[in-house]
């Protein structure tokens, strides 16, 4: 099995949120075929950042829960 993302769905999310993502490749832009693809290596840094942000939120919630339990 191969796992991946559908480039058209990624494009829709990027357009909806007004984001630019260097890993999204529209080959028609440079005169190529009407093919969309994703550079998965470009996803590593944003995924790491998202995990860091989620971890920070989790730590805040844990601290808030600990404070409530201490009351």
Order of alpha helices (4+ residues) and beta strands (2+ residues): alpha-beta-beta-alpha
